[in-house]
């Protein structure tokens, strides 16, 4: 979005109004009662206030909140008439699309939502309407595209990386420096995609390895029993460290000072985690550090620079090799990241947006 803004596209970003299920969540707790907005990297960002809370079962109130949020978005960008383009990443935003009545709609599917525990008839109905309305449908991986209902015409736009930022990391952050090496890292959401049972097993087998997790943990109610059990095991081990979430701008310093970075995902079929295109993949590679990942389709595409591990024994062997060099050279890893930078993704995206809007490409 920042890249589009830099190229002259007036851009506004919002996560939408809160819902009745949000109280108690970190995003709700950190919000004020009134909404606020700020300009970040050229993008107008609208943060909702606590009082603007959707309540889908109370239809008139829910519609009022959605309409008010839509009006705030238009005002922030300075649009009086029709909204030229709405770009959404989740079917949950369909009510806002209806409220904004845009000239063009982009649906960018960045997860296989249909395999998540939160999926149900209501979201399926929203997605069906969104797909029917969309002028452009994008997916982050081929498996996500294949899972979309109705076989819509979908274009692939994989995740990328700010290769320059992750390739020029600074000093080791103090909280990470306090953890002795070798450090095995993971950044990202701490949810059902992470194989905490595997991590606990590996940490037990090699107590000298220090596992470091950086990311937001979802509520326990949103975790499967197996994930909760694995997470509890990890929390009981002295060589597994949970540092919590960090600002995006600080992540290169953490990733760059790991000895190995991992994509320690569950690889069992039937879950949404096998369809992902990890955002962190190319960020890891941009640092030049060795990478070890689970046996999922996207990782296999980069086996020249990512060690693929299946069983716990495979993981031990791959991590031992990574600690003495790993798969590929630092230069080769950085090259792959450069080839998959956001700059290249932006070129492709802008050309598709120009197709559906008639806008001139800068």
For each residue, the residues with C-beta under 8 A, 3 or more apart:
1: 4 5 11 13 43
2: 5 6 11 40 41 42 43
3: 6 7 342 343 346
4: 1 7 9 11 346 349 350 353
5: 1 2 9 10 11 41 42 43
6: 2 3 41 42
7: 3 4 346 350 362
8: 362
9: 4 5 353 359
10: 5 44 77 78
11: 1 2 4 5 42 43 44 77
12: 43 44 45 46 73 76 77
13: 1 43 44 45 46
14: 45 46 47 48 69 73
15: 27 47 48
16: 48 69 92 93 96
17: 48 52 53 54 65 66 68 69
18: 22 23 27 28 31 48 50 52 53 54
19: 22 53 54 55 56
20: 23 53 54 55 56
21:
22: 18 19 25 27 28 53
23: 18 20 28 50
24: 28 29 219
25: 22 28 29 219
26: 29 30 216
27: 15 18 22 30 31
28: 18 22 23 24 25 31 50
29: 24 25 26
30: 26 27
31: 18 27 28 47 48 49 50
32: 35 36 49 50
33: 49 50 51
34: 49 51
35: 32 46 47 48 49 52 72
36: 32 47 49
37: 44 45 46 47 76
38: 44 45 47
39: 42 43 44 45
40: 2 43 45
41: 2 5 6
42: 2 5 6 11 39
43: 1 2 5 11 12 13 39 40
44: 10 11 12 13 37 38 39 76 77
45: 12 13 14 37 38 39 40
46: 12 13 14 35 37 69 72 73 76
47: 14 15 31 35 36 37 38
48: 14 15 16 17 18 31 35 52 69
49: 31 32 33 34 35 36 52
50: 18 23 28 31 32 33 53
51: 33 34
52: 17 18 35 48 49 65 68 69
53: 17 18 19 20 22 50 65
54: 17 18 19 20 62 65 66
55: 19 20 58 61 62 65
56: 19 20 59 62 122
57: 62
58: 55 61 62
59: 56 62 63
60: 63 64
61: 55 58 64 65
62: 54 55 56 57 58 59 65 66 95
63: 59 60 66 67 95
64: 60 61 67 68
65: 17 52 53 54 55 61 62 68 69
66: 17 54 62 63 69 70 95 96 98 99
67: 63 64 70 71 99
68: 17 52 64 65 71 72
69: 14 16 17 46 48 52 65 66 72 73 96 99
70: 66 67 73 74 96 99 100
71: 67 68 74 75
72: 35 46 68 69 75 76
73: 12 14 46 69 70 76 77 96 100
74: 70 71 77 79 80 83 100
75: 71 72 78 79
76: 12 37 44 46 72 73
77: 10 11 12 44 73 74
78: 10 75
79: 74 75 82 83 84
80: 74
81:
82: 79 101 102 103
83: 74 79 86 100 101 102 103
84: 79 102 103 104 357
85: 102 103 104 105 106 353 357
86: 83 96 97 100 102 104 105 106
87: 105 106 108
88: 91 93 94 96 97 105 106 107 108 130
89: 93 108 109 110
90: 93 113
91: 88 94 113 123 124 126 127 130
92: 16 123 126
93: 16 88 89 90 96 97
94: 88 91 97 98 126 127 129 130
95: 62 63 66 98 99 126
96: 16 66 69 70 73 86 88 93 99 100
97: 86 88 93 94 100 102 105 130 133
98: 66 94 95 101
99: 66 67 69 70 95 96
100: 70 73 74 83 86 96 97
101: 82 83 98
102: 82 83 84 85 86 97 105
103: 82 83 84 85 357
104: 84 85 86 135 136 356 357
105: 85 86 87 88 97 102 130 133 134 135 136
106: 85 86 87 88 134 135 136 137 138 353 356
107: 88 130 131 134 136 137 138
108: 87 88 89 137 138 139 140 157
109: 89 112 113 137 138 139 140 144 145 148 154
110: 89 139 140 144 159 277
111: 116 140 144 272 275 276
112: 109 115 116 143 144 147 272 275 276
113: 90 91 109 116 118 119 123 127 272
114: 119 124 147 149 272
115: 112 119 147 270 271 272 275
116: 111 112 113 119 272
117: 192 222 224
118: 113 123 222
119: 113 114 115 116 123 124
120: 123 124
121: 124 125
122: 56 125 126
123: 91 92 113 118 119 120 126 127
124: 91 114 119 120 121 127 128 149
125: 121 122 128 129
126: 91 92 94 95 122 123 129 130
127: 91 94 113 123 124 130 131 149
128: 124 125 131 132 149 150
129: 94 125 126 132 133
130: 88 91 94 97 105 107 126 127 133 134
131: 107 127 128 134 137 148 149 150 152
132: 128 129
133: 97 105 129 130
134: 105 106 107 130 131 137 152
135: 104 105 106 356
136: 104 105 106 107 155 352 353 355 356
137: 106 107 108 109 131 134 148 152 153 154 155
138: 106 107 108 109 154 155 156 157 349 352
139: 108 109 110 142 144 145 148 154 155 156 157
140: 108 109 110 111 144 156 157 158 159 276 277
141: 144 145 156 158 275 276 277 297 298
142: 139 145 146 156 297
143: 112 146 147 274 275 297
144: 109 110 111 112 139 140 141 147 148 275 277
145: 109 139 141 142 148 154 156
146: 142 143
147: 112 114 115 143 144 275
148: 109 131 137 139 144 145 151 152 154
149: 114 124 127 128 131 152
150: 128 131
151: 148
152: 131 134 137 148 149
153: 137
154: 109 137 138 139 145 148
155: 136 137 138 139 352
156: 138 139 140 141 142 145
157: 108 138 139 140 345 348 349
158: 140 141 277 298 340 345
159: 110 140 277 278 279 281 282 345
160: 282 340 341 342 343 344 345
161: 166 279 281 282 283 285 286 337 340 341 342
162: 165 166 283 286 341 342
163: 166 167 282 286 334 337 338 340 341
164: 167 168 286 341
165: 162 168 249 252 286
166: 161 162 163 169 251 252 255 256 283 284 286 287 337
167: 163 164 252 286 287 288 334 337
168: 164 165 252
169: 166 252 253 255 256 257 287
170: 252 253
171: 253
172: 176 177 253 257
173: 176 177 250 253 254 257
174: 177 178
175: 178 179 243
176: 172 173 179 183 212 243 253 254 257
177: 172 173 174 257
178: 174 175
179: 175 176 183 210 212 241
180: 183 210
181: 210 259
182: 208 209 210 259 260 323
183: 176 179 180 210 212 257 258 259 260
184: 209 210 211 212 258 259 260 261 262 319
185: 211 212 213 214 254 255 258 260 261 262
186: 194 211 212 213 214 215 261 262 263 264
187: 213 214 215 251 254 255 261 280 283
188: 194 214 215 278 279 280
189: 193 215 216 218
190: 194 213 215 216 217 218 231 242
191: 194 217 218 222 223 227
192: 117 222 223 224 227 266 271 273
193: 189 265 266 271 272 273 276
194: 186 188 190 191 199 227 264 265 266
195: 198 199 230 264 265 266 267 294
196: 199 200 227 229 230 231 233 234
197: 200 201 226 229 230 233
198: 195 201 202 230 264 312 315
199: 194 195 196 202 203 211 230 234 240 264
200: 196 197 203 204 230 233 234 237 240
201: 197 198 204 205 312
202: 198 199 205 206 209 211 312 315 316 319
203: 199 200 206 207 209 211 234 237 239 240
204: 200 201 207 237
205: 201 202 312 316
206: 202 203 209 316 319
207: 203 204 238 239
208: 182 239
209: 182 184 202 203 206 239 319
210: 179 180 181 182 183 184 239 240 241
211: 184 185 186 199 202 203 234 239 240 241
212: 176 179 183 184 185 186 241 243 254 258
213: 185 186 187 190 240 241 242 243
214: 185 186 187 188 243 244 245 246 251 254
215: 186 187 188 189 190 244 245
216: 26 189 190 244 245
217: 190 191 242
218: 189 190 191 222 223
219: 24 25 222 223
220: 223 228
221:
222: 117 118 191 192 218 219
223: 191 192 218 219 220 227 228 231
224: 117 192 227 228
225: 228 229
226: 197 229 230
227: 191 192 194 196 223 224 230 231
228: 220 223 224 225 231 232
229: 196 197 225 226 232 233
230: 195 196 197 198 199 200 226 227 233 234
231: 190 196 223 227 228 234 235
232: 228 229 235 236
233: 196 197 200 229 230 236 237
234: 196 199 200 203 211 230 231 237 240 242
235: 231 232 240 242
236: 232 233
237: 200 203 204 233 234 240
238: 207
239: 203 207 208 209 210 211
240: 199 200 203 210 211 213 234 235 237
241: 179 210 211 212 213
242: 190 213 217 234 235
243: 175 176 212 213 214 246 254
244: 214 215 216
245: 214 215 216
246: 214 243 250 251 254
247: 250 251
248: 251
249: 165 252
250: 173 246 247 253 254
251: 166 187 214 246 247 248 254 255 283
252: 165 166 167 168 169 170 249 255 256 283 287
253: 169 170 171 172 173 176 250 256 257
254: 173 176 185 187 212 214 243 246 250 251 257 258
255: 166 169 185 187 251 252 258 261 280 283 284 287 289
256: 166 169 252 253 287 289
257: 169 172 173 176 177 183 253 254
258: 183 184 185 212 254 255 261 289
259: 181 182 183 184 289 290 322 323
260: 182 183 184 185 289 290 291 292 319 322 323 326
261: 184 185 186 187 255 258 280 284 287 289 290 291 292
262: 184 185 186 291 292 293 319
263: 186 278 280 281 284 291 292 293 294 296 299 306
264: 186 194 195 198 199 293 294
265: 193 194 195 273 274 276 278 293 294 296
266: 192 193 194 195 271 273 274 294
267: 195 273 274 294 295 296 310
268: 271 274
269: 274
270: 115 274
271: 115 192 193 266 268 274
272: 111 112 113 114 115 116 193 275 276
273: 192 193 265 266 267 276 296
274: 143 265 266 267 268 269 270 271 296 297
275: 111 112 115 141 143 144 147 272 297
276: 111 112 140 141 193 265 272 273 296 298
277: 110 140 141 144 158 159 281 298
278: 159 188 263 265 281 293 298 299
279: 159 161 188 283
280: 187 188 255 261 263 283 284
281: 159 161 263 277 278 284 285 291 293 298 299 302 306
282: 159 160 161 163 285 286 336 337 340 341
283: 161 162 166 187 251 252 255 279 280 286 287 337
284: 166 255 261 263 280 281 287 289 291 333
285: 161 281 282 288 291 302 305 306 333 334 336 337
286: 161 162 163 164 165 166 167 282 283 333 334 337 338
287: 166 167 169 252 255 256 261 283 284 333 334
288: 167 285 330 331 333 334
289: 255 256 258 259 260 261 284 330 333
290: 259 260 261 307 322 323 325 326 327 328 333
291: 260 261 262 263 281 284 285 305 306 307 322 326 327 333
292: 260 261 262 263 306 307 309 315 318 319 322 326
293: 262 263 264 265 278 281 296 299 306 307 308 309
294: 195 263 264 265 266 267 299 308 309 310
295: 267 299 300 308 309 310
296: 263 265 267 273 274 276 293 299 300
297: 141 142 143 274 275 300 301
298: 141 158 276 277 278 281 301 302
299: 263 278 281 293 294 295 296 302 303 306 308
300: 295 296 297 303 308
301: 297 298
302: 281 285 298 299 305 306 336
303: 299 300 306 307 308 327
304: 327 328 332 336
305: 285 291 302 327 328 332 333 336
306: 263 281 285 291 292 293 299 302 303 327 328
307: 290 291 292 293 303 318 321 322 326 327
308: 293 294 295 299 300 303 314 318
309: 292 293 294 295 314 315 317 318 319
310: 267 294 295 314
311: 314 315
312: 198 201 202 205 315 316
313: 316 317
314: 308 309 310 311 317 318
315: 198 202 292 309 311 312 318 319
316: 202 205 206 312 313 319 320
317: 309 313 314 320 321
318: 292 307 308 309 314 315 321 322
319: 184 202 206 209 260 262 292 309 315 316 322 323
320: 316 317 323 324
321: 307 317 318 324 325 326 327
322: 259 260 290 291 292 307 318 319 325 326 327
323: 182 259 260 290 319 320 326
324: 320 321
325: 290 321 322
326: 260 290 291 292 307 321 322 323
327: 290 291 303 304 305 306 307 321 322
328: 290 304 305 306 332 333 336
329: 332 333
330: 288 289 333 334
331: 288 334 335
332: 304 305 328 329 335 336
333: 284 285 286 287 288 289 290 291 305 328 329 330 336 337
334: 163 167 285 286 287 288 330 331 337 338
335: 331 332 338 339
336: 282 285 302 304 305 328 332 333 339 340
337: 161 163 166 167 282 283 285 286 333 334 340 341
338: 163 286 334 335 341
339: 335 336 344
340: 158 160 161 163 282 336 337 344 345
341: 160 161 162 163 164 282 337 338 344 345
342: 3 160 161 162 345 346
343: 3 160 346 347
344: 160 339 340 341 347 348
345: 157 158 159 160 340 341 342 348 349
346: 3 4 7 342 343 349 350
347: 343 344 350 351
348: 157 344 345 351 352
349: 4 138 157 345 346 352 353
350: 4 7 346 347 353 354 361 362
351: 347 348 354 355 361
352: 136 138 155 348 349 355 356
353: 4 9 85 106 136 349 350 356 357 359
354: 350 351 357 358 359 360 361
355: 136 351 352
356: 104 106 135 136 352 353
357: 84 85 103 104 353 354
358: 354
359: 9 353 354
360: 354
361: 350 351 354
362: 7 8 350
